[in-house]
């Protein structure tokens, strides 16, 4: 049963829109605004600086750090291709 639940959760995440995923750790309205401005999570993560993010309402230091971690993970995954 545990494996099936994990698979369902993974499939649910894959089917989620960018704004839904982003709103898991940002306020809903902030996620909506950012996706509207940057068109995707990738655009948000890869085309913004920490300084830009720090000035967005709803994003504090901890959330900027999370986005920086996502950026670093993407960079590392990309460099291993």
N, C-alpha and C positions, 0 to 999 in steps of 0.2 A: 504494500500500500504506500509506503514512503517513497519508493522510486516513481510510482505513478503520479503522486502529488508533486514531486519535484519536476517531472516532465511537463505536467499541466502548467505549473508556474513558469517554466522556461518558455513554453509555447505562448502563454499569455503575454509575457514580456516582449517576445518577438513580434506579436501582433499589435502591441501598443504603439500609439502615435508618439512622436518625439515629445510633444507637450505633456503627454501622460507620464512618460518616463522622467522627464525633467521635474515634474511636479511632485515626484516622490521625495525629493529633497530640497525643493524650493517652493515658496508659496505659489499657489495656482496662478494668480494674476501675474506674478513675476515671470513664471514659466511661459505663460501666454504671450506676454510682451516680448520676451527674449526670442522666442521662436518666430514671432511675427517679424522681428527686426533682422534676425540672422538666418531665417528659413529652415534651419535644422540644428540638431545638437552638435553635429560636426562643425557647422559654421560658427556656432556660438563658442565652442571649445577651442577651435583652431584659429579663429580670426579675431579674438579679443584678448586684450592684455589684462593682467591682474588689476592694474590701476583702473581700467575701464569698468571692470566688474565690480570693484569696490565702491563705485559711485552709483550703482544700481540699487534702487529701493528694494529691500527684501534680501539683499545679499550682504552678509557680514564677512568678517575675516575667515571664519571656519568654512563657509560655503565657497569662498574664493579658493581656499586651500583644497577643497574637494574637487573643484573644477580644474585646478592646476594638476592634481593627481590624475584625473581623467586624461588631461592633455599629455602628461608624461607616459601614461600607459599606451595611449594611441601612438605616440612617437616611437616607443620601444617596439610595439607590434609592427609598425610600418618598417622599421629598420631591420627587422628579422625576416622580411619577405625575401 
